[in-house]
């Protein structure tokens, strides 16, 4: 959880809004927020760093997605969502863009961030952000008939962001449980490595 002060809920809500615009589905967005908070560790109190981790986790997860009809389902692997959603035309078109390009458009038009701030979030220099923005808009222009593309994109992202009116339920508990599971997994791997090393040494000694 990003801090325990009075602003923690607002920060978690803002993070969930970004995740929701990236994934297009509430359950997948909550999963992404939890994963980002766990991965960020002590940096979870730094909004800029947490945004960067969120985008990186989104890109990493998107690489594992099964290629399919993006207009029929936004859900990422591991999501708790029960089934597909029916996005609007702008959201559906966004889902067909590469994950990093989608993130750039979400941050530029959904959060009104500068090229410099967006660049830090996506791990690219401002010039690359400008290029990704142009490429993303060009691709959206091929997919959408709307002549006023940029206002339509901004309006759609603003409308969908407003659908998130609070932080994920039980966020702190989910983060703690995910951290516990990851620690247990690391311990199990360490034990396995020690056992394998012991077996190798035993074989070497007996030869």
Backbone as a ProteinNet text record, in pm:
[ID]
protein_1_A
[PRIMARY]
XXXXXXXXXXXXXXXXXXXXXXXXXXXXXXXXXXXXXXXXXXXXXXXXXXXXXXXXXXXXXXXXXXXXXXXXXXXXXXXXXXXXXXXXXXXXXXXXXXXXXXXXXXXXXXXXXXXXXXXXXXXXXXXXXXXXXXXXXXXXXXXXXXXXXXXXXXXXXXXXXXXXXXXXXXXXXXXXXXXXXXXXXXXXXXXXXXXXXXXXXXXXXXX
[TERTIARY]
84.5	0	88.5	61.2	143.4	121.7	183.4	171	45.4	38.5	-76.8	-142.3	-102.7	-158	-293.4	-347.1	-481	-488.6	-372.9	-373.4	-352.1	-334.2	-304.2	-416.8	-540.9	-655.5	-663.5	-636.6	-641.1	-532.1	-411.9	-302.7	-333.3	-390.5	-425.8	-534.2	-629.1	-735.6	-677.1	-586.2	-522.6	-444.7	-375.8	-299.7	-393.1	-505.9	-602.8	-663.3	-683.8	-738.3	-642.3	-514.6	-416.2	-417.4	-418.3	-419.6	-545.8	-656.9	-784.1	-780.3	-721.9	-711.1	-614.1	-513.5	-417.6	-477	-555.1	-604.8	-746.7	-828.9	-966.5	-1061.2	-1013.8	-1100.2	-1064.2	-1164.7	-1141.5	-1059.4	-1094.8	-1022.1	-875.8	-850	-712.8	-638.2	-707.5	-644.6	-603.2	-689.7	-656.2	-537.2	-534.4	-420.1	-291.8	-300.6	-182.7	-133.9	-226.1	-189.4	-118.2	-173.1	-111.3	29.5	43.7	175.1	274.9	228.8	317.3	360.3	268.1	301.3	400.8	382	474.1	612.2	615.2	742.9	814.2	737.2	797.5	864	811	869.5	872.5	988.8	999.4	967.8	977.3	950	801.2	716.4	571.7	518.6	597.1	554.1	594.4	665.2	708.6	616.2	522.4	423.9	487.9	595.5	659.5	720.6	788.7	850.4	744.7	637.2	529.9	461.4	446.1	389.4	480.3	611.9	707	697.4	690	679.7	548.9	441.3	310.8	316.3	373.6	382.7	471.7	584.9	675.2	606.4	529.7	456.8	349.1	283.9	182.7	245.5	360.7	427.8	471.4	525.6	571	454.5	343.9	227.8	168.4	169.6	112.7	188	317.3	396.6	352.7	287.3	243.6	100.6	36.2	-102.1	-113.1	-216.4	-247.2	-306	-249.2	-296.5	-439.3	-530.1	-670.7	-743	-872.5	-953.8	-951.1	-871.6	-861	-992.8	-1072.6	-1199.8	-1300.1	-1272.5	-1366.7	-1326.1	-1196.4	-1152.8	-1024.9	-1024.9	-906.2	-829.2	-887.4	-835.2	-695.3	-605.8	-469.1	-462.4	-363.3	-347.1	-334.6	-400.2	-394.6	-499.4	-580	-682.9	-792.3	-858.5	-967.9	-1100.4	-1097	-1221.4	-1284.6	-1418.3	-1490.3	-1507.5	-1503.1	-1527.9	-1496.2	-1528.5	-1495	-1579.7	-1531.5	-1606.6	-1632.7	-1720.8	-1754.5	-1714.5	-1592.3	-1545.3	-1607.3	-1599.9	-1641.6	-1538.7	-1567.1	-1476.1	-1337.1	-1328.2	-1197.1	-1115.8	-1178.4	-1109.2	-1067.2	-1153.4	-1120.9	-1002.9	-999.1	-887.5	-758.2	-764.1	-646	-590	-679.4	-636.8	-558.7	-568.9	-498.7	-360.2	-324.6	-192.3	-91.3	37.3	139.8	130.2	166.7	146.6	213.4	337	407.2	344.2	301.1	233.5	102.3	28.9	-96.6	-69.3	38	71.3	102.4	174.5	207.6	80.1	-13.5	-137.1	-220.7	-223.7	-299.2	-240.6	-108.9	-45.9	-54.4	-40.2	-44.1	-185.4	-284.4	-420.3	-514.5	-486.7	-572.3	-531	-399.3	-349.5	-288.7	-283.4	-233.9	-91.5	-6.9	132	217.3	325.4	416.1	495	562.5	646.1	759.6	813	923.7	877.6	764.7	713.6	670	604.6	563.9	686.3	790	912.3	973	972.4	1026.8	941.9	812.1	722.3	737.7	764.5	772.2	915.9	1012.3	1152.3	1202.1	1154.6	1196.2	1222.2	1312.9	1337.3	1217.6	1205.3	1091.6	1072.7	1182.3	1170.6	1103.4	1136.1	1074.7	926.9	894.5	753.6	674.8	733.1	666.8	644.1	744.7	732	624.8	624.7	524	383.8	373.2	243.1	192.4	279.4	240.8	203.2	282.6	252.1	119.4	96.9	-27.3	-148.2	-139.1	-250.6	-276	-168	-183.3	-257.1	-219.4	-284.7	-430.1	-457.2	-596.2	-677.6	-613.5	-682.3	-723.2	-644.1	-679.2	-795.3	-806.8	-906.8	-1038.7	-1034.4	-1153.1	-1194.1	-1322.7	-1368.6	-1377	-1356.5	-1374.3	-1269.9	-1314.2	-1216.7	-1147.9	-1214.4	-1156.3	-1098.2	-993.2	-941.8	-889.3	-805.7	-744.6	-847.9	-943.7	-1047.8	-1130.2	-1157.6	-1235.4	-1159.3	-1028.2	-945.6	-940.8	-919	-913.3	-1046.9	-1156.1	-1289.2	-1317.7	-1281.1	-1307.2	-1225.6	-1098.4	-1013.3	-1061.8	-1104.2	-1156.2	-1283.2	-1370.5	-1496.3	-1470.3	-1380.4	-1354.8	-1279	-1191.1	-1120.6	-1218.2	-1324.7	-1424.9	-1503.8	-1496.7	-1566.2	-1499.1	-1373.8	-1301.1	-1319.7	-1401	-1435.8	-1377.7	-1284.9	-1225.1	-1112.2	-1033.3	-920	-967.6	-883.7	-920.9	-957	-1060.7	-1102.4	-996.2	-965	-868.4	-730.6	-691.5	-563.5	-445.5	-442.6	-329.4	-315.9	-428.3	-424.6	-373.9	-415.3	-371.5	-222.7	-172.5	-30.1	51.4	5.6	76.9	78.4	-34.9	-42.3	47.5	47.1	132	279.4	316	454.8	490.4	396.2	421	443.5	359.3	371.7	504.9	544.4	670.9	790.4	783.3	891.9	901	784.6	783.1	839.4	807.5	858.1	1010.2	1062.2	1207.4	1277.6	1216.2	1274.9	1278.1	1167.5	1161.8	1268.3	1288.6	1391.2	1531	1552.7	1682.4	1710.4	1608.4	1623.2	1652.7	1580.4	1602.4	1744.3	1794.1	1931	2033.2	2010.5	2102.3	2101.6	1981.5	1970.6	2042.5	2020.5	2086.7	2238.5	2284.4	2428.5	2485	2411	2456	2465.5	2367.7	2368.4	2488.2	2513.4	2628	2759.3	2773.5	2896	2910.4	2799.7	2802.9	2845.8	2791.4	2829.4	2976.4	3022.4	3162.7	3256.7	3218.6	3303	3309.5	3199.3	3192.6	3252.1	3279.9	3337.7	3486.5
-119.1	0	124.8	224	343.4	432.2	395.1	476.9	445.5	499.5	475.6	604.9	716.6	845.1	870.6	991.7	1024	1028.4	1046.5	1053.9	918.3	812.7	681.4	632.3	652	606.6	679	811	889.9	844.7	816.4	771	634.1	545.9	412.9	422.3	513.8	533.2	584.5	681	735.2	626.7	543.5	434.2	334.7	306.8	214.4	272	402.7	465.5	444.1	466.7	445.3	300.1	207.8	65.1	28	88.9	60.6	107.8	223.4	273.7	189.2	132.5	47.4	-88.3	-145.7	-283	-288.6	-184.8	-183.3	-266.7	-323.8	-413.2	-398.9	-388.1	-357.1	-466.9	-591.6	-698.7	-703	-689.2	-688.3	-566.9	-453.3	-332	-350	-410.4	-434	-528.2	-632.8	-724.9	-650.8	-560.2	-485.1	-392.2	-329.1	-240.9	-319.6	-434.8	-517.9	-558.7	-603.8	-645.9	-530.6	-410.7	-294.4	-256.8	-261.6	-227.6	-327.4	-454	-556.6	-536.2	-511.9	-495	-366.8	-262.2	-133.7	-139.6	-220.9	-232.3	-98.5	-58.6	68.5	191	176.8	290.6	313.7	235.4	247.6	382.6	456.8	589.2	699	664.2	761.7	748.8	842.6	830.4	812	886.7	876.5	738.8	687.5	556	447.7	464.2	365.7	362.5	479.4	485	412.6	432.8	365	213.5	166.2	22.3	-32.2	43.6	0.4	-19.1	77.9	67.9	-49.5	-65.7	-176.6	-310.7	-322.4	-447.1	-469.4	-362.1	-371.3	-421.5	-366.1	-408.6	-553.8	-590.7	-728.9	-826.4	-792.9	-882.2	-889.3	-776.6	-773.6	-865.2	-882.2	-971.6	-1115.7	-1146.6	-1283.6	-1307.3	-1201.8	-1217.1	-1309.9	-1388.3	-1468.6	-1376.3	-1382.1	-1294.7	-1336.1	-1239.9	-1271.1	-1144.8	-1147.3	-1033	-933.5	-829.6	-730.8	-657.3	-648.1	-579.6	-660.8	-789.6	-874.1	-892.3	-878.8	-903	-827	-754.5	-683.5	-764.9	-867.9	-933.1	-987.7	-955.5	-1005.1	-1140.4	-1223.2	-1351.2	-1331.3	-1416.2	-1407.2	-1315.5	-1251.5	-1163.6	-1242.8	-1174.4	-1238	-1217.3	-1152.8	-1127.1	-1257	-1259.7	-1381.6	-1398.9	-1291.4	-1307.1	-1180.8	-1176.5	-1062.2	-941.2	-826.2	-702.8	-650.9	-552	-494.1	-347.3	-315.7	-178.1	-94.3	38.1	127.1	126.9	194.9	190.4	246.9	354.6	411.9	317.6	264.1	171	45.6	-2.8	-123.1	-97.6	20.5	53.9	66.9	127.7	138.8	1.8	-93.9	-228.7	-297.6	-249.2	-311.3	-250.9	-151.6	-90.4	-167.4	-159.2	-217.1	-157.9	-237.1	-196.9	-63.8	-43.1	81.2	200.2	182.4	290.6	324.4	223.1	243.5	321.5	284.9	353.8	501.2	528.6	667.5	748.8	694.5	768.1	785	683.2	692.9	801.9	806.4	905.7	1046.4	1056.4	1189	1246.2	1161.5	1212.2	1180	1072.2	1038.1	1109.1	1132.1	1197.2	1333.9	1371.7	1503.3	1528.2	1426.1	1439.1	1490.7	1557.2	1608	1493.7	1523.8	1422.4	1380	1473.3	1440.7	1344.3	1374.6	1289.3	1154.3	1156.4	1031.3	947.7	1012.1	940.5	868	932.6	866.6	746.3	755.3	644.8	525.1	550.1	440.5	402.9	472	438.6	478.5	592.4	641.1	791.2	845.1	989.3	1063.3	1194.1	1271	1259.5	1256	1245.3	1113.9	1006.7	877.3	879.1	951.1	964.4	1036.2	1141.8	1214.3	1123	1040.6	948.1	842.9	786.5	685.7	746.1	871.4	939.2	953	997.1	1013.6	879.9	776.7	644.1	591.1	611.3	563.9	634.8	766.1	841.6	802.8	779.1	737.9	604.2	510.8	379.8	390.4	474	494.8	557.1	646.3	707.6	607.3	499.3	392.4	307.2	299.9	211.9	282	414.4	489.9	587.9	606.3	700.1	843.8	867.2	999.9	1097.1	1207.8	1303.7	1383.9	1399.6	1472.5	1371.5	1304.7	1189.9	1227	1328.9	1361.4	1403.8	1492.2	1524.2	1401.7	1314.2	1193.8	1101.3	1090	1005.4	1061.6	1190.7	1253.8	1238.7	1261	1250.6	1108.4	1009.3	870.7	829.9	867.5	832.2	899.9	1025.1	1096.7	1031.6	992.9	928.3	796.3	715.8	584.6	595.7	694.5	714	747.5	820	857.4	737.1	624	503.5	442.5	479.3	430.9	534.1	502.6	600.5	567.6	473.4	439.8	340.8	321.8	228.8	84.8	-7.2	-148.9	-199.7	-279.4	-334.4	-430.7	-417.4	-508.6	-501.8	-383.9	-371.2	-408.9	-354.3	-380.6	-529.4	-596.9	-741.1	-819.4	-780.3	-850.7	-831.1	-709.8	-683.2	-766.1	-770.1	-849	-997	-1047.8	-1189.5	-1219.9	-1131.2	-1151.9	-1150.7	-1060.2	-1056	-1184	-1232.5	-1355.7	-1473.2	-1483	-1591.3	-1582.5	-1462.2	-1446.3	-1481.7	-1442.1	-1478.9	-1630.1	-1695.1	-1840.6	-1907	-1851.3	-1906.2	-1892.4	-1776.1	-1755.8	-1850.8	-1870.8	-1963.5	-2104.5	-2145.4	-2279.1	-2296.7	-2194.4	-2202.2	-2210.7	-2135.3	-2139.4	-2277	-2336	-2470.5	-2571.1	-2559.2	-2649.7	-2636.7	-2512.7	-2490.6	-2554.4	-2542.8	-2603.1	-2754.9	-2812.7	-2958	-3005.1	-2935	-2972.8	-2961.6	-2855.5	-2838.4	-2952.2	-2989.2	-3098.6	-3230.4	-3253.1	-3375.2	-3375.5	-3260.8	-3251.7	-3276.6	-3216.3	-3236.2	-3380.3	-3442.8	-3582	-3672.5	-3647.2	-3727.6	-3708.2	-3580.4	-3552.8	-3623.2	-3628	-3692	-3842.2	-3900.7	-4047.9	-4099.3	-4011.1	-4056.5	-4089
0	0	0	-88.6	-93.8	27.1	142.5	262.9	340.4	463.7	548.6	593.5	536.9	575.6	512.1	536.6	484.5	333.1	266	119.3	53.7	134.4	78	-11.1	33.8	-45.2	-177.7	-175.6	-299.6	-395.3	-342.4	-428.2	-487.1	-406.9	-456.5	-562.6	-543.4	-642.5	-773.8	-764.3	-885.3	-958.4	-882.8	-943.6	-1011.5	-947	-1006	-1133.1	-1136.3	-1257.9	-1375.3	-1349.7	-1455.6	-1501.5	-1405.5	-1438.9	-1515.1	-1479.2	-1547.2	-1692	-1715	-1852.5	-1934.4	-1869.5	-1939.8	-1975.2	-1883.6	-1902.9	-1956.4	-1926	-1972.4	-1889.7	-1778.3	-1698.9	-1551.6	-1464.8	-1323.6	-1253.5	-1272.9	-1206.9	-1248.2	-1377.7	-1427	-1375	-1363.9	-1312.2	-1166.2	-1086.3	-945.6	-934	-1015.1	-1014.7	-1049.9	-1146.3	-1189.9	-1078.4	-1007.9	-897.1	-787.4	-751.2	-647.1	-689.8	-814.5	-864	-861.5	-897.7	-898.4	-756.9	-662.2	-523.6	-465.3	-497.1	-447.8	-510.4	-640.5	-710	-666.4	-635.1	-598.2	-462.1	-370.2	-236.9	-165.4	-111.3	-37.7	-124.4	-256.4	-345.3	-366.5	-298.2	-317	-270.8	-191.6	-146.6	-243.6	-349.7	-450	-571.7	-591.2	-700.3	-837.6	-865.6	-997	-1018	-915.4	-926.4	-934.8	-860.4	-863.2	-999.2	-1060.8	-1196	-1294.3	-1278.7	-1368.3	-1351.8	-1228.3	-1203.3	-1258	-1242.5	-1293.9	-1445.2	-1516.1	-1661.9	-1702.2	-1632.4	-1664.2	-1643.8	-1537.1	-1510.5	-1616	-1658.5	-1764.3	-1894.6	-1930.7	-2054.2	-2042.9	-1927.4	-1908.1	-1918.8	-1856.8	-1862.1	-2002.5	-2070.7	-2204.9	-2299.8	-2275.5	-2360.5	-2345	-2231.1	-2207.1	-2255	-2301.3	-2343.6	-2464.5	-2465.9	-2583	-2688.3	-2808.9	-2915.3	-2951.8	-2945	-2975.6	-3015	-3005.7	-3039.9	-2925.5	-2939.4	-2832.1	-2811.5	-2916.7	-2902.7	-2823.5	-2802.1	-2728.6	-2584	-2552.2	-2414.8	-2384.9	-2271.5	-2228.1	-2125.8	-2068.2	-1949.6	-1969.1	-1876.5	-1878.7	-1811.4	-1844.4	-1776.7	-1626.5	-1549.7	-1405.1	-1346.9	-1431.7	-1380.6	-1310.9	-1213.7	-1142.9	-1214.7	-1331.7	-1402.9	-1448.6	-1448.1	-1481.1	-1631	-1706.8	-1849.3	-1925.6	-2055.5	-2138.6	-2108.1	-2151.5	-2139.9	-2279.8	-2290	-2419.9	-2418.2	-2457.2	-2452.3	-2562.5	-2546.6	-2652.5	-2764	-2874	-2989.5	-2960.8	-2882.6	-2853.7	-2766.5	-2661.7	-2572.6	-2647.4	-2735.3	-2812.5	-2905.2	-2965.8	-3054.2	-2974.7	-2857.6	-2772.3	-2737.7	-2714.5	-2676	-2786.5	-2907.9	-3019.4	-3041.9	-2962.5	-2974.3	-2889.9	-2925	-2838.1	-2698.1	-2597.7	-2458.9	-2425.7	-2471.2	-2437.5	-2507.2	-2631	-2702.3	-2633.6	-2593	-2520.1	-2391.5	-2320.6	-2196.2	-2222	-2328.9	-2362	-2385.1	-2461.5	-2489.1	-2363.1	-2279.4	-2153.7	-2064.9	-2053.7	-1967.5	-2026.3	-2157.9	-2221.5	-2226.9	-2262.8	-2283.4	-2167.6	-2094.1	-1981.2	-1854	-1837.3	-1716.6	-1745.3	-1872.4	-1913.4	-1863.8	-1874.1	-1831.7	-1947.9	-1914.1	-2015.9	-2078.8	-2189.6	-2254.2	-2162	-2083.4	-1993.2	-1883.9	-1819.7	-1712.1	-1767.3	-1882.8	-1946.4	-1981.3	-2030.2	-2065.4	-1947.2	-1831	-1712.2	-1673.5	-1697.6	-1661.3	-1754.5	-1882.4	-1979.3	-2013.4	-1952.3	-1976.5	-2113.6	-2163.3	-2293.6	-2286.6	-2369.1	-2370	-2430.3	-2404.3	-2456	-2606.9	-2680.7	-2826.4	-2866.1	-2794.9	-2823.3	-2784.8	-2676.5	-2636.3	-2745.7	-2800.5	-2909.1	-3029.6	-3060.1	-3172.7	-3146	-3023.9	-2988.4	-2989.3	-2945.6	-2947.8	-3090.8	-3179.4	-3319.9	-3382.8	-3353.9	-3408	-3355.1	-3224.2	-3164.4	-3221.7	-3237.5	-3293.5	-3438.9	-3512.2	-3652.1	-3660.8	-3572.8	-3573.3	-3530.3	-3429.5	-3388.2	-3501.1	-3575.9	-3688.4	-3794.6	-3807.5	-3901.5	-3849.8	-3716.4	-3655.4	-3625.5	-3614.8	-3574.7	-3683.5	-3703.1	-3806.3	-3756.9	-3627.6	-3569.5	-3623.6	-3688.7	-3742.5	-3631.1	-3515.8	-3402.9	-3305.1	-3347.5	-3273.8	-3135.2	-3128.3	-2998.7	-2894.9	-2928.3	-2829.5	-2791	-2887.9	-2858.9	-2765.7	-2787.2	-2701.3	-2560.1	-2548.9	-2417.2	-2344.1	-2417.5	-2356.4	-2309.5	-2390.7	-2354.6	-2232.3	-2229.7	-2116.1	-1988	-1999.3	-1882.4	-1831.1	-1924	-1884.1	-1815.5	-1870.8	-1811.1	-1679.5	-1668.5	-1541.7	-1430.1	-1463.8	-1363.7	-1312.9	-1383.8	-1338.7	-1215.9	-1192.3	-1074.3	-964	-865	-762	-624.5	-619.2	-491.1	-507.8	-402	-410.2	-416.6	-460.5	-463.6	-323.9	-315.6	-186.4	-134	-5.5	56.1	-3.4	-52	-122.5	-32.6	88.1	177.2	207.2	229.7	258.3	138.9	19.3	-101.4	-124.9	-98.7	-115.9	-16.9	109.7	210.1	173.6	126.2	90.5	-29.6	-128.1	-245.8	-205.9	-116.6	-69.9	5.6	87.2	162.6	68.2	-34.1	-131.1	-204.7	-243.2	-315.1	-226.5	-99.4	-8.3	7.1	21.5	35.1	-89.9	-205.6	-331.1	-338.4	-297	-299.1	-202.5	-84.6	12.3	-45	-108.4	-167	-274.7	-357.2	-461.1	-399.1	-290.9	-225	-166	-104.2	-47.1	-157.2	-269	-380.8	-434.8	-443.3	-491.7	-398.8	-267.2	-170	-182.5	-198.1	-212.4	-338.4	-448	-573.3	-561.9	-495.5	-476.8	-391.5	-286	-199.5	-277.8	-365.1	-446.2	-540.6	-602.4	-694.9	-621.1	-503.1	-425	-380.4	-341.9	-299.3	-413	-531.9	-648.7	-681.4	-671.5	-702.5	-605.1	-478.8	-377.4	-395.6	-435.7	-447	-577.8	-671.4	-798.5	-783.5
[MASK]
+++++++++++++++++++++++++++++++++++++++++++++++++++++++++++++++++++++++++++++++++++++++++++++++++++++++++++++++++++++++++++++++++++++++++++++++++++++++++++++++++++++++++++++++++++++++++++++++++++++++++++++++

